[in-house]
């Protein structure tokens, strides 16, 4: 029996669940907890999978796990298989027909443009009858809405453990801050300093948000403080207009302006540091069976960040 035949005939769904959970959680301990099994049982299952694959899929260390090149390729296919099985499982259950009401989801303002909009456009083309309500919320409000059942899922940031209680988090991408300006802004010159940028009118996320906390940490690391007269808003429409038409400097998570930067509608200031990266991912309630539509949406979100990294 050749390796391909051995793999296709002997691989089991539990192997795929173990591998995907380990890749997404980043450590064997967290993955085992997520799956509800012991760490030795998880290690045994992963070893079986790598034997069937005929090559290593994960690199293990005291810091956690990391995918090999083969593991990265396999992760894409494993997620697709599990998504397909989940959808079939939901469809085959009695009373699993689509509900007439809309699916309500929430997302950070930074995720709406770069991730949610293209995903919804694609799904609406394939399923024109779908009804989806989308709300833009700050992270704390988003977490509460999902916990309370007001929303089926959200695209948000990993928060402190006490705020994440009762929620699942699946990493989609890491996001950093950018200081952006209009294409012909006077600050776009070699040698510009952070202090010089802060002397211009500034746009920030409101107090209490993760981007604001990261902005304050970035300033502290450079021995600076945020100016008192900044405009504080979650509205990307307002911030974009002030930046393009009125000379403002916008300190913003990359996802909110990725398309503008790619098309050169906005420019990133040539500064050495953009702050620490924040984990952004899919938030769902624990102990809650997803609908077929929700599973389709989750699969599309995963595919989006694989096809077009944020």
Backbone as CSV, one residue per row, in Angstrom:
resi,resn,N_x,N_y,N_z,CA_x,CA_y,CA_z,C_x,C_y,C_z
1,UNK,0.851,-1.198,0.000,0.000,0.000,0.000,0.883,1.244,0.000
2,UNK,0.706,2.127,-1.015,1.550,3.314,-1.064,1.087,4.331,-0.030
3,UNK,1.903,5.407,0.131,1.633,6.377,1.192,0.295,7.070,1.001
4,UNK,-0.039,7.439,-0.255,-1.293,8.142,-0.511,-2.484,7.273,-0.146
5,UNK,-2.442,5.993,-0.557,-3.541,5.084,-0.236,-3.643,4.877,1.268
6,UNK,-2.500,4.727,1.925,-2.500,4.531,3.369,-3.139,5.717,4.078
7,UNK,-2.798,6.915,3.623,-3.339,8.112,4.263,-4.846,8.198,4.065
8,UNK,-5.318,8.083,2.836,-6.738,8.280,2.546,-7.617,7.222,3.187
9,UNK,-7.092,6.023,3.381,-7.894,4.940,3.947,-7.872,4.913,5.473
10,UNK,-6.845,5.468,6.086,-6.697,5.337,7.529,-6.885,6.632,8.313
11,UNK,-6.821,7.771,7.630,-7.004,9.024,8.361,-8.443,9.122,8.862
12,UNK,-8.618,9.671,10.045,-9.926,9.789,10.674,-10.230,11.260,10.985
13,UNK,-11.500,11.526,11.210,-11.908,12.897,11.520,-11.216,13.389,12.787
14,UNK,-11.011,12.503,13.762,-10.348,12.916,15.005,-8.927,13.412,14.733
15,UNK,-8.259,12.839,13.713,-6.925,13.324,13.350,-7.000,14.774,12.862
16,UNK,-8.009,15.053,12.044,-8.152,16.407,11.499,-8.501,17.404,12.595
17,UNK,-9.420,17.022,13.479,-9.779,17.908,14.591,-8.556,18.213,15.462
18,UNK,-7.768,17.189,15.745,-6.586,17.378,16.591,-5.585,18.317,15.928
19,UNK,-5.360,18.121,14.646,-4.379,18.946,13.930,-4.844,20.398,13.825
20,UNK,-6.094,20.611,13.425,-6.607,21.975,13.253,-6.630,22.711,14.589
21,UNK,-7.068,22.041,15.645,-7.100,22.681,16.964,-5.706,23.081,17.420
22,UNK,-4.722,22.213,17.201,-3.349,22.525,17.605,-2.799,23.696,16.804
23,UNK,-3.071,23.709,15.504,-2.596,24.807,14.658,-3.230,26.131,15.070
24,UNK,-4.500,26.113,15.417,-5.211,27.348,15.748,-4.941,27.827,17.169
25,UNK,-4.758,26.888,18.108,-4.549,27.269,19.505,-3.095,27.604,19.805
26,UNK,-2.151,27.022,19.050,-0.746,27.390,19.196,0.047,26.590,20.200
27,UNK,-0.618,25.852,21.087,0.076,24.984,22.038,-0.728,23.704,22.209
28,UNK,-0.029,22.624,22.604,-0.713,21.358,22.840,-1.672,21.465,24.020
29,UNK,-1.266,22.201,25.054,-2.110,22.333,26.232,-3.441,22.989,25.924
30,UNK,-3.405,24.127,25.207,-4.650,24.823,24.871,-5.496,24.001,23.910
31,UNK,-4.839,23.324,22.965,-5.585,22.501,22.012,-6.277,21.341,22.715
32,UNK,-5.578,20.691,23.653,-6.180,19.579,24.391,-7.378,20.057,25.202
33,UNK,-7.243,21.214,25.834,-8.351,21.785,26.606,-9.528,22.102,25.698
34,UNK,-9.245,22.662,24.533,-10.289,23.001,23.566,-11.041,21.759,23.102
35,UNK,-10.317,20.649,22.909,-10.925,19.411,22.418,-11.535,18.566,23.528
36,UNK,-11.206,18.887,24.775,-11.721,18.109,25.891,-11.050,16.763,26.057
37,UNK,-9.755,16.683,25.701,-8.996,15.447,25.852,-7.704,15.756,26.599
38,UNK,-6.966,14.712,26.971,-5.700,14.921,27.663,-4.606,15.265,26.659
39,UNK,-3.555,15.900,27.142,-2.445,16.251,26.258,-1.741,15.012,25.710
40,UNK,-1.519,13.944,26.507,-0.921,12.726,25.928,-1.781,12.124,24.817
41,UNK,-3.104,12.155,24.986,-3.982,11.627,23.941,-3.877,12.464,22.672
42,UNK,-3.771,13.775,22.836,-3.611,14.652,21.678,-2.290,14.375,20.978
43,UNK,-1.208,14.242,21.734,0.104,13.961,21.140,0.082,12.654,20.363
44,UNK,-0.575,11.642,20.915,-0.668,10.352,20.231,-1.411,10.490,18.906
45,UNK,-2.510,11.235,18.915,-3.288,11.427,17.689,-2.482,12.176,16.637
46,UNK,-1.739,13.201,17.054,-0.906,13.952,16.109,0.210,13.083,15.550
47,UNK,0.798,12.243,16.386,1.845,11.333,15.912,1.286,10.362,14.877
48,UNK,0.070,9.866,15.111,-0.568,8.977,14.142,-0.767,9.695,12.806
49,UNK,-1.225,10.943,12.876,-1.464,11.708,11.654,-0.168,11.916,10.882
50,UNK,0.904,12.276,11.569,2.181,12.504,10.889,2.737,11.210,10.307
51,UNK,2.487,10.087,10.971,2.905,8.793,10.416,2.159,8.517,9.113
52,UNK,0.850,8.771,9.116,0.063,8.552,7.907,0.481,9.510,6.791
53,UNK,0.810,10.751,7.168,1.236,11.741,6.170,2.630,11.455,5.633
54,UNK,3.441,10.760,6.427,4.791,10.431,5.994,5.786,11.550,6.156
55,UNK,5.425,12.590,6.892,6.332,13.714,7.115,5.816,14.560,8.276
56,UNK,6.694,15.354,8.902,6.256,16.210,10.018,5.306,17.309,9.535
57,UNK,4.288,17.557,10.315,3.340,18.634,10.038,3.442,19.765,11.055
58,UNK,3.984,19.443,12.236,4.108,20.414,13.322,5.498,20.356,13.926
59,UNK,6.030,21.508,14.301,7.263,21.585,15.074,6.883,21.934,16.506
60,UNK,7.312,21.125,17.453,6.955,21.325,18.854,8.143,21.882,19.619
61,UNK,7.883,22.832,20.501,8.924,23.390,21.359,8.287,23.812,22.672
62,UNK,9.119,24.272,23.609,8.594,24.723,24.898,7.740,25.979,24.749
63,UNK,7.918,26.729,23.646,7.133,27.941,23.417,5.780,27.647,22.767
64,UNK,5.612,26.434,22.228,4.357,26.102,21.561,4.590,25.263,20.328
65,UNK,3.677,25.354,19.381,3.778,24.591,18.141,3.824,25.535,16.948
66,UNK,4.458,25.061,15.892,4.572,25.840,14.659,4.399,24.897,13.480
67,UNK,3.677,25.339,12.468,3.437,24.505,11.301,4.676,24.414,10.425
68,UNK,4.935,23.221,9.891,5.935,23.078,8.845,5.319,23.546,7.531
69,UNK,6.113,23.585,6.470,5.570,23.967,5.163,4.474,22.995,4.737
70,UNK,4.693,21.709,4.971,3.667,20.712,4.640,2.445,20.881,5.527
71,UNK,2.678,21.207,6.797,1.566,21.423,7.714,0.706,22.606,7.315
72,UNK,1.335,23.666,6.826,0.584,24.840,6.375,-0.321,24.488,5.207
73,UNK,0.210,23.718,4.262,-0.607,23.298,3.120,-1.746,22.381,3.570
74,UNK,-1.432,21.477,4.486,-2.438,20.523,4.945,-3.534,21.201,5.759
75,UNK,-3.192,22.253,6.503,-4.181,22.949,7.320,-5.324,23.471,6.465
76,UNK,-4.998,24.039,5.325,-6.006,24.569,4.411,-7.013,23.482,4.049
77,UNK,-6.522,22.311,3.653,-7.406,21.223,3.235,-8.163,20.623,4.413
78,UNK,-7.501,20.516,5.568,-8.161,19.936,6.740,-9.348,20.789,7.171
79,UNK,-9.178,22.106,7.159,-10.278,23.000,7.531,-11.434,22.865,6.549
80,UNK,-11.122,22.771,5.262,-12.177,22.612,4.260,-12.973,21.329,4.491
81,UNK,-12.261,20.241,4.795,-12.933,18.957,5.024,-13.849,19.043,6.238
82,UNK,-13.342,19.604,7.333,-14.151,19.711,8.545,-15.344,20.641,8.348
83,UNK,-15.136,21.734,7.616,-16.255,22.630,7.329,-17.340,21.900,6.542
84,UNK,-16.926,21.129,5.536,-17.893,20.388,4.721,-18.652,19.365,5.561
85,UNK,-17.950,18.664,6.435,-18.600,17.681,7.307,-19.582,18.351,8.267
86,UNK,-19.208,19.507,8.806,-20.107,20.228,9.708,-21.382,20.664,8.999
87,UNK,-21.226,21.127,7.768,-22.396,21.565,7.004,-23.313,20.385,6.704
88,UNK,-22.738,19.264,6.296,-23.537,18.062,6.036,-24.253,17.613,7.305
89,UNK,-23.550,17.653,8.427,-24.144,17.247,9.704,-25.360,18.102,10.041
90,UNK,-25.241,19.409,9.834,-26.359,20.301,10.141,-27.528,20.068,9.193
91,UNK,-27.228,19.889,7.918,-28.288,19.707,6.926,-29.046,18.408,7.160
92,UNK,-28.350,17.363,7.606,-28.968,16.054,7.798,-29.805,15.969,9.062
93,UNK,-29.659,16.919,9.977,-30.422,16.868,11.221,-31.871,17.257,10.978
94,UNK,-32.809,16.583,11.656,-34.219,16.970,11.521,-34.425,18.417,11.963
95,UNK,-35.238,19.122,11.203,-35.554,20.502,11.567,-34.424,21.470,11.327
96,UNK,-33.478,21.110,10.430,-32.314,21.974,10.220,-32.468,22.906,9.033
97,UNK,-33.673,23.038,8.523,-33.884,23.935,7.393,-33.548,25.362,7.791
98,UNK,-33.081,26.182,6.840,-32.718,27.557,7.163,-33.870,28.315,7.823
99,UNK,-33.536,29.104,8.820,-34.530,29.884,9.530,-34.903,31.119,8.712
100,UNK,-36.159,31.550,8.798,-36.577,32.699,7.998,-35.952,34.010,8.456
101,UNK,-35.607,34.102,9.726,-35.045,35.341,10.237,-33.615,35.559,9.777
102,UNK,-33.116,36.788,9.860,-31.746,37.069,9.426,-30.716,36.578,10.434
103,UNK,-29.522,36.300,9.944,-28.399,36.000,10.819,-27.738,37.325,11.187
104,UNK,-27.576,37.560,12.474,-27.022,38.823,12.960,-25.573,38.600,13.367
105,UNK,-24.662,39.326,12.747,-23.246,39.226,13.079,-22.703,40.610,13.412
106,UNK,-21.588,40.634,14.124,-20.942,41.892,14.473,-19.474,41.858,14.107
107,UNK,-18.895,43.020,13.950,-17.480,43.092,13.590,-16.889,44.417,14.039
108,UNK,-15.601,44.391,14.280,-14.870,45.625,14.543,-14.899,46.510,13.306
109,UNK,-14.854,47.823,13.479,-14.790,48.702,12.311,-13.617,48.374,11.398
110,UNK,-12.498,47.944,11.978,-11.318,47.640,11.167,-11.495,46.387,10.334
111,UNK,-12.376,45.474,10.762,-12.570,44.222,10.030,-13.655,44.323,8.970
112,UNK,-14.509,45.322,9.076,-15.625,45.448,8.136,-15.126,45.578,6.702
113,UNK,-14.168,46.469,6.484,-13.714,46.761,5.123,-12.867,45.635,4.559
114,UNK,-11.891,45.167,5.325,-10.900,44.245,4.779,-11.356,42.800,4.735
115,UNK,-12.277,42.399,5.611,-12.660,40.985,5.697,-14.150,40.774,5.457
116,UNK,-14.991,41.456,6.222,-16.421,41.167,6.184,-17.046,41.535,4.842
117,UNK,-16.735,42.709,4.307,-17.373,43.157,3.063,-17.144,42.186,1.905
118,UNK,-15.901,41.798,1.593,-15.716,40.864,0.477,-16.329,39.490,0.720
119,UNK,-16.326,39.029,1.974,-16.927,37.725,2.280,-18.435,37.759,2.056
120,UNK,-19.102,38.793,2.556,-20.549,38.893,2.378,-20.925,39.031,0.910
121,UNK,-20.136,39.779,0.160,-20.423,39.933,-1.268,-20.362,38.587,-1.977
122,UNK,-19.351,37.780,-1.631,-19.229,36.465,-2.246,-20.367,35.536,-1.863
123,UNK,-20.755,35.549,-0.586,-21.838,34.679,-0.135,-23.177,35.085,-0.746
124,UNK,-23.408,36.381,-0.879,-24.671,36.833,-1.457,-24.796,36.425,-2.922
125,UNK,-23.677,36.313,-3.620,-23.714,35.855,-5.005,-24.148,34.396,-5.087
126,UNK,-23.653,33.573,-4.155,-23.978,32.148,-4.165,-25.329,31.854,-3.512
127,UNK,-25.696,32.663,-2.509,-26.937,32.431,-1.767,-27.726,33.741,-1.702
128,UNK,-28.345,34.139,-2.806,-29.000,35.458,-2.848,-30.159,35.602,-1.873
129,UNK,-30.685,34.491,-1.342,-31.795,34.577,-0.403,-31.388,34.786,1.038
130,UNK,-30.093,34.753,1.301,-29.623,34.925,2.687,-29.932,36.329,3.188
131,UNK,-30.362,36.397,4.448,-30.587,37.689,5.105,-29.571,37.817,6.233
132,UNK,-28.726,38.808,6.150,-27.659,38.994,7.132,-27.685,40.428,7.641
133,UNK,-27.770,40.579,8.948,-27.650,41.891,9.584,-26.228,42.040,10.114
134,UNK,-25.599,43.162,9.828,-24.219,43.401,10.241,-24.160,44.661,11.092
135,UNK,-23.580,44.540,12.279,-23.390,45.686,13.171,-21.904,45.930,13.384
136,UNK,-21.533,47.191,13.463,-20.158,47.579,13.757,-20.076,48.001,15.216
137,UNK,-19.206,47.330,15.981,-19.133,47.567,17.418,-17.693,47.629,17.894
138,UNK,-17.483,48.319,19.011,-16.206,48.218,19.711,-16.097,46.822,20.320
139,UNK,-14.880,46.414,20.659,-14.656,45.016,21.027,-15.444,44.580,22.264
140,UNK,-15.448,45.379,23.326,-16.155,44.982,24.547,-17.647,44.790,24.288
141,UNK,-18.247,45.702,23.537,-19.668,45.583,23.212,-19.928,44.364,22.336
142,UNK,-18.991,44.070,21.447,-19.120,42.901,20.580,-19.115,41.610,21.394
143,UNK,-18.193,41.520,22.348,-18.118,40.325,23.192,-19.424,40.122,23.960
144,UNK,-19.973,41.186,24.510,-21.208,41.083,25.281,-22.384,40.680,24.390
145,UNK,-22.431,41.198,23.180,-23.530,40.870,22.269,-23.514,39.393,21.884
146,UNK,-22.325,38.840,21.705,-22.227,37.419,21.358,-22.579,36.552,22.562
147,UNK,-22.072,36.916,23.735,-22.386,36.151,24.949,-23.889,36.112,25.216
148,UNK,-24.568,37.219,24.975,-25.998,37.310,25.271,-26.863,36.643,24.213
149,UNK,-26.255,36.240,23.099,-27.013,35.615,22.029,-27.626,36.590,21.052
150,UNK,-27.338,37.888,21.201,-27.860,38.872,20.260,-27.261,38.689,18.874
151,UNK,-26.057,38.140,18.834,-25.368,37.922,17.566,-24.896,36.484,17.471
152,UNK,-24.903,35.960,16.241,-24.466,34.582,16.019,-22.955,34.454,16.151
153,UNK,-22.249,35.436,15.653,-20.788,35.427,15.741,-20.267,36.833,15.523
154,UNK,-18.982,37.003,15.757,-18.353,38.304,15.558,-16.928,38.158,15.084
155,UNK,-16.416,39.224,14.514,-15.005,39.323,14.163,-14.416,40.356,15.108
156,UNK,-13.641,39.883,16.072,-13.138,40.778,17.098,-11.763,40.395,17.580
157,UNK,-11.337,41.063,18.653,-9.994,40.857,19.183,-10.016,39.941,20.398
158,UNK,-8.929,39.210,20.566,-8.732,38.459,21.798,-8.644,39.441,22.956
159,UNK,-9.397,39.174,24.020,-9.420,40.058,25.185,-8.895,39.315,26.409
160,UNK,-8.946,39.975,27.554,-8.502,39.351,28.792,-9.383,38.147,29.111
161,UNK,-8.828,37.140,29.810,-9.572,35.895,30.066,-10.958,36.103,30.663
162,UNK,-11.107,37.056,31.581,-12.409,37.248,32.212,-13.458,37.689,31.194
163,UNK,-13.045,38.438,30.173,-13.978,38.886,29.142,-14.261,37.801,28.114
164,UNK,-13.342,36.834,27.979,-13.498,35.765,26.992,-14.237,34.562,27.552
165,UNK,-14.606,34.597,28.811,-15.299,33.466,29.426,-16.608,33.177,28.688
166,UNK,-16.788,31.919,28.280,-17.991,31.524,27.559,-17.910,31.702,26.060
167,UNK,-16.745,32.123,25.555,-16.578,32.374,24.127,-15.466,31.515,23.537
168,UNK,-15.629,31.152,22.278,-14.555,30.543,21.497,-13.885,31.629,20.667
169,UNK,-12.581,31.496,20.476,-11.839,32.444,19.640,-10.975,31.659,18.669
170,UNK,-11.142,31.937,17.383,-10.316,31.311,16.346,-9.535,32.401,15.612
171,UNK,-8.229,32.345,15.693,-7.384,33.378,15.089,-7.555,33.427,13.573
172,UNK,-7.754,34.639,13.061,-7.752,34.877,11.623,-6.471,35.564,11.174
173,UNK,-6.056,36.613,11.898,-4.855,37.339,11.506,-4.377,38.206,12.661
174,UNK,-3.151,38.719,12.515,-2.570,39.656,13.471,-2.556,41.047,12.845
175,UNK,-2.911,42.043,13.629,-3.076,43.393,13.106,-2.236,44.390,13.897
176,UNK,-1.547,45.277,13.189,-0.747,46.318,13.821,-1.325,47.695,13.499
177,UNK,-0.849,48.694,14.220,-1.266,50.070,13.975,-0.462,50.687,12.839
178,UNK,-1.080,51.654,12.178,-0.402,52.442,11.152,-0.685,53.926,11.400
179,UNK,0.302,54.753,11.147,0.104,56.198,11.090,-0.005,56.560,9.621
180,UNK,-1.205,56.968,9.185,-1.424,57.208,7.763,-1.816,58.660,7.524
181,UNK,-1.509,59.112,6.311,-1.808,60.485,5.905,-2.226,60.482,4.440
182,UNK,-2.661,61.648,3.954,-2.992,61.804,2.543,-1.722,61.683,1.694
183,UNK,-1.865,61.352,0.406,-0.693,61.069,-0.439,0.331,62.195,-0.540
184,UNK,-0.080,63.442,-0.414,0.860,64.559,-0.585,1.076,65.321,0.723
185,UNK,0.932,64.632,1.836,1.090,65.277,3.140,2.545,65.703,3.357
186,UNK,2.768,66.867,3.974,4.143,67.340,4.225,4.987,66.398,5.084
187,UNK,4.367,65.514,5.860,5.139,64.604,6.716,5.781,63.452,5.947
188,UNK,5.420,63.289,4.691,5.964,62.172,3.912,7.360,62.517,3.399
189,UNK,8.298,62.533,4.320,9.687,62.793,3.947,10.592,61.915,4.788
190,UNK,11.753,61.642,4.294,12.704,60.811,5.023,13.101,61.496,6.320
191,UNK,13.193,60.707,7.374,13.622,61.245,8.651,12.522,61.802,9.515
192,UNK,11.266,61.651,9.106,10.164,62.128,9.937,10.178,61.382,11.268
193,UNK,9.861,62.086,12.339,9.859,61.480,13.672,8.428,61.355,14.191
194,UNK,8.262,60.492,15.169,6.950,60.322,15.780,6.508,61.615,16.463
195,UNK,7.436,62.299,17.117,7.101,63.565,17.771,6.609,64.588,16.751
196,UNK,7.231,64.620,15.580,6.800,65.541,14.530,5.392,65.194,14.058
197,UNK,5.102,63.901,13.918,3.770,63.475,13.478,2.699,63.884,14.482
198,UNK,3.038,63.825,15.771,2.062,64.163,16.809,1.789,65.659,16.894
199,UNK,2.587,66.460,16.223,2.352,67.903,16.232,1.231,68.301,15.264
200,UNK,0.799,67.371,14.427,-0.296,67.621,13.489,-1.617,67.169,14.108
201,UNK,-2.749,67.663,13.593,-4.054,67.178,14.078,-4.134,65.656,13.956
202,UNK,-4.621,65.008,15.000,-4.535,63.553,15.099,-5.920,62.929,15.267
203,UNK,-6.090,61.740,14.689,-7.317,60.951,14.852,-6.954,59.651,15.554
204,UNK,-7.725,59.321,16.602,-7.458,58.133,17.416,-8.735,57.339,17.641
205,UNK,-8.571,56.083,18.028,-9.699,55.302,18.541,-10.058,55.816,19.934
206,UNK,-11.306,55.678,20.358,-11.727,56.193,21.674,-11.039,55.481,22.834
207,UNK,-11.050,56.140,23.981,-10.506,55.538,25.201,-11.243,54.231,25.516
208,UNK,-10.485,53.260,26.040,-11.069,51.977,26.410,-11.018,50.928,25.327
209,UNK,-10.684,51.321,24.095,-10.567,50.344,23.015,-9.144,49.799,22.963
210,UNK,-8.994,48.610,22.384,-7.665,48.003,22.282,-6.729,48.840,21.411
211,UNK,-7.166,49.353,20.248,-6.254,50.198,19.466,-5.777,51.427,20.239
212,UNK,-6.653,51.998,21.075,-6.240,53.166,21.867,-5.188,52.759,22.893
213,UNK,-5.389,51.630,23.555,-4.410,51.142,24.524,-3.064,50.879,23.859
214,UNK,-3.101,50.309,22.655,-1.853,50.059,21.932,-1.186,51.358,21.500
215,UNK,-2.003,52.340,21.136,-1.448,53.642,20.761,-0.739,54.283,21.948
216,UNK,-1.351,54.202,23.114,-0.735,54.770,24.314,0.559,54.038,24.664
217,UNK,0.557,52.708,24.505,1.774,51.928,24.767,2.883,52.299,23.789
218,UNK,2.504,52.507,22.529,3.487,52.905,21.520,4.117,54.243,21.887
219,UNK,3.307,55.202,22.306,3.836,56.510,22.684,4.765,56.396,23.892
220,UNK,4.339,55.627,24.886,5.150,55.458,26.093,6.508,54.858,25.765
221,UNK,6.533,53.892,24.838,7.799,53.251,24.476,8.766,54.218,23.813
222,UNK,8.234,55.328,23.282,9.077,56.351,22.652,9.231,57.584,23.542
223,UNK,8.777,57.501,24.797,8.894,58.631,25.707,7.979,59.783,25.357
224,UNK,6.846,59.482,24.721,5.908,60.518,24.298,4.536,60.263,24.910
225,UNK,3.631,61.211,24.728,2.246,61.023,25.149,1.333,61.533,24.045
226,UNK,0.125,60.988,24.002,-0.840,61.412,23.000,-1.315,62.830,23.301
227,UNK,-1.500,63.649,22.281,-1.965,65.024,22.511,-3.409,65.039,23.002
228,UNK,-3.763,66.071,23.746,-5.107,66.176,24.320,-6.166,66.534,23.282
229,UNK,-5.778,67.196,22.227,-6.768,67.717,21.282,-7.095,66.813,20.119
230,UNK,-6.887,65.504,20.253,-7.140,64.590,19.143,-8.635,64.337,18.950
231,UNK,-9.010,63.988,17.728,-10.370,63.534,17.431,-10.447,62.045,17.744
232,UNK,-11.409,61.652,18.573,-11.577,60.248,18.950,-12.839,59.703,18.289
233,UNK,-12.690,58.670,17.454,-13.850,58.134,16.741,-13.597,56.699,16.286
234,UNK,-14.686,55.935,16.166,-14.643,54.616,15.538,-15.129,54.678,14.096
235,UNK,-15.558,55.847,13.653,-16.089,55.998,12.300,-14.948,56.101,11.293
236,UNK,-14.790,55.084,10.475,-13.756,55.139,9.439,-14.123,56.155,8.362
237,UNK,-15.412,56.379,8.155,-15.836,57.362,7.152,-15.387,58.764,7.547
238,UNK,-15.639,59.147,8.805,-15.211,60.462,9.289,-13.693,60.572,9.290
239,UNK,-13.021,59.560,9.816,-11.561,59.616,9.912,-10.921,59.700,8.531
240,UNK,-11.450,58.959,7.592,-10.899,58.980,6.232,-11.071,60.363,5.602
241,UNK,-12.228,60.977,5.797,-12.461,62.300,5.216,-11.545,63.343,5.831
242,UNK,-11.378,63.320,7.152,-10.468,64.266,7.805,-9.032,64.074,7.326
243,UNK,-8.645,62.835,7.111,-7.276,62.546,6.678,-7.035,63.007,5.247
244,UNK,-7.969,62.704,4.365,-7.775,63.029,2.951,-7.960,64.516,2.651
245,UNK,-8.882,65.159,3.344,-9.254,66.532,2.970,-8.746,67.618,3.904
246,UNK,-8.309,67.253,5.108,-7.985,68.286,6.090,-6.628,68.096,6.758
247,UNK,-5.780,67.247,6.221,-4.399,67.155,6.691,-4.186,66.425,7.995
248,UNK,-5.170,65.672,8.472,-5.019,64.951,9.739,-4.072,63.757,9.594
249,UNK,-3.471,63.389,10.723,-2.718,62.140,10.839,-3.627,61.139,11.550
250,UNK,-3.750,59.943,10.977,-4.691,58.939,11.491,-3.909,57.739,12.020
251,UNK,-4.022,57.493,13.314,-3.394,56.327,13.943,-4.450,55.228,13.992
252,UNK,-4.310,54.211,13.137,-5.413,53.300,12.858,-4.908,51.873,12.662
253,UNK,-5.681,50.853,13.072,-5.314,49.474,12.756,-5.268,49.261,11.242
254,UNK,-4.314,48.465,10.823,-4.041,48.291,9.396,-5.259,47.831,8.604
255,UNK,-6.063,46.932,9.173,-7.186,46.379,8.425,-8.170,47.419,7.939
256,UNK,-8.298,48.518,8.663,-9.263,49.553,8.291,-8.835,50.338,7.060
257,UNK,-7.549,50.335,6.764,-7.037,51.167,5.666,-6.245,50.363,4.642
258,UNK,-6.307,49.042,4.730,-5.492,48.224,3.829,-5.772,48.533,2.368
259,UNK,-7.050,48.588,1.983,-7.387,48.851,0.584,-6.921,50.235,0.151
260,UNK,-7.067,51.234,1.041,-6.612,52.590,0.714,-5.100,52.645,0.545
261,UNK,-4.374,51.888,1.354,-2.916,51.861,1.229,-2.494,51.131,-0.038
262,UNK,-3.187,50.047,-0.360,-2.859,49.286,-1.568,-3.077,50.123,-2.821
263,UNK,-4.131,50.938,-2.820,-4.445,51.773,-3.986,-3.773,53.140,-3.934
264,UNK,-2.959,53.370,-2.888,-2.250,54.647,-2.707,-3.185,55.827,-2.457
265,UNK,-4.407,55.548,-2.007,-5.289,56.631,-1.588,-4.806,57.245,-0.275
266,UNK,-4.168,56.423,0.546,-3.524,56.866,1.778,-2.099,56.345,1.783
267,UNK,-1.255,56.984,2.593,0.149,56.572,2.679,0.537,56.385,4.145
268,UNK,1.381,55.383,4.397,1.898,55.150,5.743,3.118,56.024,5.981
269,UNK,3.175,56.692,7.121,4.360,57.480,7.449,5.563,56.554,7.645
270,UNK,6.730,56.950,7.147,7.929,56.095,7.241,8.560,56.129,8.627
271,UNK,7.852,55.544,9.589,8.343,55.485,10.965,8.777,54.065,11.298
272,UNK,9.741,53.906,12.205,10.324,52.580,12.452,9.404,51.605,13.160
273,UNK,8.444,52.075,13.944,7.618,51.165,14.741,6.153,51.505,14.571
274,UNK,5.332,50.453,14.483,3.892,50.650,14.365,3.133,49.995,15.521
275,UNK,3.822,49.670,16.598,3.140,49.092,17.752,3.045,47.588,17.690
276,UNK,2.544,46.998,18.766,2.456,45.551,18.865,1.276,45.017,18.059
277,UNK,1.401,43.754,17.623,0.340,43.121,16.844,-0.760,42.607,17.766
278,UNK,-2.001,42.716,17.316,-3.157,42.234,18.071,-3.831,41.105,17.305
279,UNK,-4.269,40.078,18.037,-4.941,38.929,17.431,-6.401,39.271,17.134
280,UNK,-6.806,39.084,15.883,-8.190,39.288,15.456,-8.722,37.958,14.933
281,UNK,-9.931,37.599,15.333,-10.441,36.300,14.913,-11.948,36.189,15.026
282,UNK,-12.427,34.955,14.861,-13.852,34.646,14.890,-14.268,34.345,16.326
283,UNK,-15.285,35.025,16.791,-15.813,34.849,18.147,-17.183,34.185,18.081
284,UNK,-17.350,33.094,18.823,-18.639,32.414,18.903,-18.902,32.004,20.345
285,UNK,-20.148,31.685,20.639,-20.501,31.218,21.977,-20.126,29.753,22.151
286,UNK,-19.613,29.426,23.310,-19.381,28.033,23.644,-20.717,27.337,23.901
287,UNK,-20.722,26.015,23.703,-21.917,25.195,23.937,-23.101,25.672,23.093
288,UNK,-22.818,26.172,21.897,-23.890,26.643,21.012,-23.690,26.025,19.634
289,UNK,-24.675,25.242,19.185,-24.572,24.578,17.884,-24.774,25.590,16.763
290,UNK,-23.803,25.743,15.867,-23.940,26.708,14.775,-24.928,26.222,13.719
291,UNK,-25.566,27.158,13.052,-26.469,26.835,11.951,-25.652,26.550,10.695
292,UNK,-26.253,25.913,9.674,-25.529,25.720,8.410,-25.030,27.033,7.815
293,UNK,-25.852,28.093,7.941,-25.432,29.389,7.402,-24.217,29.932,8.148
294,UNK,-24.214,29.752,9.458,-23.071,30.219,10.240,-21.806,29.460,9.862
295,UNK,-21.933,28.158,9.643,-20.774,27.362,9.240,-20.254,27.804,7.874
296,UNK,-21.167,28.123,6.968,-20.755,28.625,5.658,-20.001,29.944,5.792
297,UNK,-20.504,30.818,6.656,-19.855,32.111,6.854,-18.469,31.940,7.454
298,UNK,-18.339,31.077,8.460,-17.035,30.834,9.078,-16.057,30.280,8.054
299,UNK,-16.514,29.335,7.233,-15.642,28.769,6.201,-15.184,29.844,5.221
300,UNK,-16.090,30.750,4.867,-15.734,31.820,3.930,-14.751,32.807,4.549
301,UNK,-14.902,33.096,5.836,-13.960,33.986,6.518,-12.562,33.374,6.545
302,UNK,-12.485,32.083,6.854,-11.184,31.410,6.851,-10.546,31.468,5.470
303,UNK,-11.367,31.201,4.446,-10.843,31.184,3.087,-10.352,32.563,2.672
304,UNK,-11.050,33.596,3.108,-10.667,34.963,2.741,-9.258,35.297,3.210
305,UNK,-8.948,34.982,4.468,-7.626,35.348,4.991,-6.534,34.428,4.448
306,UNK,-6.920,33.233,3.965,-5.940,32.378,3.295,-5.619,32.914,1.902
307,UNK,-6.666,33.361,1.199,-6.482,33.847,-0.171,-5.856,35.237,-0.217
308,UNK,-6.283,36.112,0.698,-5.797,37.499,0.714,-5.372,37.827,2.140
309,UNK,-4.130,37.525,2.516,-3.685,37.798,3.889,-3.894,39.259,4.261
310,UNK,-4.405,39.471,5.465,-4.683,40.839,5.935,-3.410,41.471,6.457
